[in-house]
Amino acid sequence: MDFPTKPPMWEGVPDLDDPDYARLAWGRFRRILGWMALLALGCAVGALVVLYLWLGTLYLHMAIATFLGMFGTVLLGGALMGLVFLSSGTGHDEHVDGINQAYDPGREDEASS
């Protein structure tokens, strides 16, 4: 099956195949990820402070596990949301939707209702 590389409606629209546009988009993703790393750091330190105030002195391994768990969870969530923004903001979602349009049998029924 031969898939088109770009739907006709997206001709001339920049996407991640353009090196300059890709550099801009990935730079924006890295900037979002950097801010999310700072937020993750704050959440992890905040969790340690709350646990210290609630339980008192923490064991070293418990503190390390809590810090890494909070930091990793918040950073992973931020990375996934950043990828969603990257995909949507660069037109990749619409590009894939345009390719799949011919292969989606219920699309005409949804549009008419």
QUIMO-V169508 format. One record per residue. N is the residue number from 1. RES is the residue in one small letter. SS is DSSP state (hx for helix, st for strand, lp for the rest). NEAR is the number of other ideal C-beta (glycine too) atoms within 12 Angstrom. D_FIRST is the distance of its C-alpha to the first C-alpha in whole Angstrom. Layout:
BEGIN
N	RES	SS	NEAR	D_FIRST
N	RES	SS	NEAR	D_FIRST
END
This chain:
BEGIN
1	m	lp	6	0
2	d	lp	6	4
3	f	lp	14	6
4	p	lp	18	10
5	t	lp	14	12
6	k	lp	22	15
7	p	lp	21	16
8	p	hx	14	18
9	m	hx	15	21
10	w	hx	23	21
11	e	lp	14	21
12	g	lp	11	25
13	v	lp	19	25
14	p	lp	21	26
15	d	lp	28	23
16	l	lp	24	24
17	d	lp	17	22
18	d	lp	17	25
19	p	hx	12	28
20	d	hx	13	31
21	y	hx	20	29
22	a	hx	19	28
23	r	hx	15	31
24	l	hx	19	33
25	a	hx	28	31
26	w	hx	22	31
27	g	hx	16	35
28	r	hx	21	35
29	f	hx	28	33
30	r	hx	19	36
31	r	hx	18	39
32	i	hx	26	38
33	l	hx	26	37
34	g	hx	18	41
35	w	hx	20	42
36	m	hx	28	41
37	a	hx	23	42
38	l	hx	18	46
39	l	hx	23	45
40	a	hx	27	44
41	l	hx	22	48
42	g	hx	19	50
43	c	hx	26	48
44	a	hx	27	49
45	v	hx	20	52
46	g	hx	19	53
47	a	hx	28	52
48	l	hx	27	55
49	v	hx	18	57
50	v	hx	15	57
51	l	hx	22	57
52	y	hx	18	60
53	l	hx	12	62
54	w	hx	12	61
55	l	hx	15	62
56	g	lp	9	64
57	t	lp	12	63
58	l	lp	20	60
59	y	lp	13	59
60	l	hx	11	57
61	h	hx	11	54
62	m	hx	18	54
63	a	hx	21	54
64	i	hx	16	51
65	a	hx	19	49
66	t	hx	27	50
67	f	hx	28	49
68	l	hx	21	46
69	g	hx	21	45
70	m	hx	27	45
71	f	hx	27	44
72	g	hx	22	41
73	t	hx	21	40
74	v	hx	28	41
75	l	hx	28	39
76	l	hx	19	36
77	g	hx	21	36
78	g	hx	28	36
79	a	hx	24	34
80	l	hx	18	31
81	m	hx	21	32
82	g	hx	27	32
83	l	hx	24	29
84	v	hx	17	28
85	f	hx	22	30
86	l	hx	28	28
87	s	hx	21	25
88	s	hx	19	26
89	g	hx	23	28
90	t	lp	28	26
91	g	lp	27	24
92	h	hx	26	21
93	d	hx	20	21
94	e	hx	20	21
95	h	hx	27	18
96	v	hx	23	16
97	d	hx	19	17
98	g	hx	25	16
99	i	hx	22	12
100	n	hx	17	13
101	q	hx	22	15
102	a	hx	16	13
103	y	hx	14	11
104	d	lp	15	15
105	p	lp	10	17
106	g	lp	12	20
107	r	hx	15	20
108	e	hx	11	22
109	d	hx	9	25
110	e	hx	10	26
111	a	hx	9	26
112	s	hx	7	28
113	s	lp	7	31
END
